[in-house]
Amino acid sequence: MRLPDSVKAMVLEKPKQPLVLKEMAMPSPLPHQVLIKIIACGVCRTDLHIIDGELTNPKLPLIPGHEIIGIVAKTGSKAENLKEGDLVGVPWLGYTCGACKYCRNGKENLCINAGFTGYTIDGGYAEYTVANAQYCFPLSNKYANTSAAPLLCAGLIGFRSYSMIGKHATSIGIYGFGAAAHILTQLAIYQGKKIFAFTRDNDVEAQHFARQLGSTWAGNSSQPSPQTLDAAIIFAPVGSLVPKALMDVDKGGIVVCGGIHMSDIPSFPYRLLWEERSICSVANLTRKDGEIFFKLINETEINTTIKAYPLIKANEALDDLRNGNIHGAAVLITS
């Protein structure tokens, strides 16, 4: 593959400022890395949290983006698991040390020395990127398209959140019906679950979208659930939804907070938590999550609804996501 000398990238120079289009030198892979020609990169709410200064320790300057679909253009000398021409997905988790207590206990998602794509490692708002080969997911050619990009975070973090609720849960509330929710809903319904979709109040379009995907019910987040839920998953970064979800779940039910950032959770009476209800958060993902997820969705048909933007329109895509103008997922196309 003949490579250009330079690449275009959308760069965050300072939080709370628009991204800047830059011409940059072609990155070169280190021994354990691969160079990837990017097909598409999803625009995730985590990107907003980074750009808006809510996640406070990004690498600067930074190329955001961690939902990457691309083709290996060059391999480092020790990147033995991939070869030129392979289709890969690059997720949020970009590096772990393998030595800390979390890595040793199968919890690499909590690694104290972790590196994160599009946060502490340059990501996919670019024409090319480099990534650690061991943290890339080899993909079949069915994913060689823009629609696959949201699977690399919205899909994966949704799946990890879903895994937390246990197989017994059949009536599941999803709070915040965006990229992760619309993927997870399809998988859960395929497995015989009932989905109750809670959206921003009066977001009729999102509620219609949820019903189209097979949700049993869709309505305002401020409404009581039409029936008692076995579990709830919160994707919206709204802390006040935690006590609301506790009100909606049954005895022994769980409320999973699936976002990396959330506004403060207000105080609530102990009776909402009593009767063995529980709250947990989801942090990052493991490579095992990805292996299970992609194997599982190969068994069914998951259709992502996307709104595509050229790379240079990244700021417009972020604004649309920030303002709730996207149903499904936003994706940047680099070619």
N, C-alpha and C positions, 0 to 999 in steps of 0.2 A: 504494500500500500504506500503510494507516494504521499508524503506528508508536507503540508505547507510550513513555512517558517514562522508564521504568526497565527494567532487565533483571536476571535472576538469573544468578549466576556462581559457580563453585567456585574459590576463590582460595588460592594458596600464599602465606602470609605469611612463613614461615620454613622452610628445609629441615629435614627429619626430623620435621615436624609434620603432622597431618592437614589436608586442605584445609578451608576455611571457606566456608559458603554465605553470599553477600552479595547485597544489592540495590544495583545500581549504576546510574549515569546511562547513558542510551542513548548509545553511542559515535557520533561524527559523522565521516564520511569526509573526509579531506584530498583535495586535487585529484586525486591519482593513485590514490586508494583507492576501494573499494566497501564499502558496508555490507551484511552478509550475515546473513539469517535462517537460523540453523543447524537443519538437519534432524537430523543425528547427528554425533558425533565419536568416532573410535576411541580406545581406550586403548592406548598403545604402551609397550613396555619402556623407551624413551627417557624417557617421562614419569616412570617409576619412578626412573631414574638421576638425573633433575633433583630430584624430590621427596625422594629419599633422600640427596641431597647429594653424589652421585658425579660429577655435572657441576656445576662449582663457581661459575659466573658467571651465574646466571639474573637476569633483571630481577625485582625484588621491589618490591611485591607482584606476583604473576604469575598470570594465568589460563593454565593449561597446555592442551595439546591441539593436535595438528598433523595430524590425519586428518579433515578437515572436509568434509562435504557440506552445501551450503546453497543458498539462492536469493538472488540480488541484490535487495536491498530499496531501495537508493538508490545513486547513482553520484556520485563527485566530478566536478568540472568538467572534468578532463583524463583521465578514465578512459574513453577512446574505444572500447576493444575489447570492452566489456561494456555491457549495458543492463539495466534493471529487469526482473526476471522470469527472467533467465538462471539455469540451474543450473550451479554451479561446484564444483570441488574445491580445497581449500587445503592445500598440502603443507608440509613442514618448511622448505624454502627460501623465505623470505619477502621477501628483498631482496638485491640485489648492486649493487656500485658501477658496474660496467661499465668502469672505468678502470684497475684494478690489472692486473699482469702476467698473473694467472690468468684474469681476465675477458677480457682481450685475446686470450688463447690458447685460448679455448673451454673453459676449466676453471672456470666460474663457481661450481661446487660448492666450490671452494677459495678463493673471494674473501676477501680479508683484512678487508673491511668488511661482510661478510654479516650479514643479520638472519635469525633463525630463529623461525618460528611456535611459540608455546608455550614459548619459552625466553628470547629477547631481545625478542620481540614477543608481546603478549597473543594467546592462542589460542582454542580451541574448546570449552572446558568452560564454556559459557555459552549463553544464548539467541540472542544476536547477537554478531557481531564485525566488525572492519574489517580489510581486507587490501589490499595493493598489487595493483591490477587486472592488472598485467603478470605477476604470479606466481601467478595463479589459472588453473586449467585449466577451460576451458569443457567441459561434459559433456553427453552426450545424456540424454534422459529415462529411459533404462534404468537409470541410476545414481541416480535420485531416491528412494533408500531407504537404510535403515540398513545393509544388507549391503554397500553400496559403500564405506563409510567406511574400512575397513582397506586398500583399494587405494591410498590416498593416502600411505601410508608403508610398511606391510608389503609391499604390492605393488610400490611403486616401488623401495625399497631392495633388495628381493629380486631384482627385475629387473636393477638395476644390478650387483649381485653376480654374477648369472647371466651378464651380458654380459662379465664379466671372464674367464671360464673358456675362452672360445673355442668356436667352432662344432664343432670336432673332438671335443670331449668327449661321450661317450655314456653312460658309467657315472659317476654323480655322487653323492657322499655329501653328505647334509645333516645337520648336527649341531645339535640343538635344534629340535624339531618344534612350533613355535608358529605365530603369525599369518603371518609371512613365508613360512615353509616350506610351509604348507598351500596358499598361493596359488601359489608358485613350482612346487611339485610338479605341479599341474594343467597349468600352461603347459609345463613341460619334457616331461611325458608326451605331451601333444598334439604336441610336436615330435619325438617318437620316442626320447626319452631314457629311461634306466633310473635310477630313484631308489633310493638306499639310505639309509634314515632311521635316524639314531642319536639316541636319546632319553636322558633321565635313566635311570639304571639301575633296572630293574624297573617302569618306568612303562608298564604293560601297556595302559592306555587309550590313551595317545599312540601306542603301536606299532600297536594295532588301527586307530586313526584313520588312520595313515599307509598301512596296507595297504588300507583302504577307498578311499583316494584313488588307489590304483593303484601304490603303491611296490612295487618288486621284492622288497625285504627291509626289515624293521624290527627293531631290537634295541637292546641297551644300548650306550651310548657307550664303555664300557670294553671291549667285545668287539672283536676284530679284524674287519675287514671280511670278508665271505664271499668277496669277490673283489677283485682289485686295481682301484682306482678311477682314472679319468682326471683327476678334479678333486674338490675338496671345498669346501663352503661352510659356514662356521661362523656360526650365528645366536646360539647360547647364549653368554652373556658369561663364558665359562670359559676362562681362558688355558691350562689344562692340556690342552685339546682340540687345541691347535695341534700339538705334537709327535705326539699320537695320530693326527691327520689326516695328517701327513707320513708316518707309518708305513703308512697305508692307501693312499696315492696312488702311482701308477706313476712311472717315470722321466719327467722332463719335465712332471710333473703340477703343478698349482697349488692352493694352499690360500688361499681368500678369506675374510677376516674381515669379516663383514657388519654388525657392531654398532658403535655409537658409543662404547661403553665395554666394557672386558673386564678381568677380573682379571689379575694379572701372569702372563706366560708363563714357565714354568720353563725352566731351562737344559736343553739336549738335545745329544746328540752330533752332530757335523757330518755323520756318515754318513746321518742322516735327511734332511738338506737336499741332500746331494750328488746327482749324476746329474741336475742341472739342474731339480730341484724348486724351487718358489718360493712365497713367502708375500706376500700383499698385503692392504691394508685398503681399505675402501670408505668414502668420506666424503661424506655428504649426497647430493645429486642435482643434475642440471641440468634446465632446462625441456625440453631436447631429449629427455632420458630419458622424461619424462612424455608427450610427444607420441608417441614411438615405442611406449611401453607401452600407452597407451589405444587406439592404432590396432591394435596386435597383438591385444589381448584382445577387441576387437570382432569379430575373426575366429573366435573360439572361445567356449566357455561356461566362464567361471570362476565357481565357486560358493564364496562365503566362508561359513564356519561361524562364527557369532557367538553370544555371550551378551550380551543387551541389559540395560542398567540405566538407570533414570531418572537424570537429571542429579544429583539430590541424593544418589544412592548412589555417587558417584564414588570415595569412599574405600573402599567395599566392593569395587568393581571392581578398584581398585589392589591391595588386599590379596589378592584371588583370583589376580591375575596374579603377584604377588610369591611366592605360595605354590604356584604351579604348578597351580592349580585350574581352569584354562581350557584347553580344547582348541579351537584356532581363535583367535578374537579377541574381546576385550571391546569393547563399543560403548555410549556414552552417548547416550540419546535425550532431546532437549530439549523436545519437545512433550508 
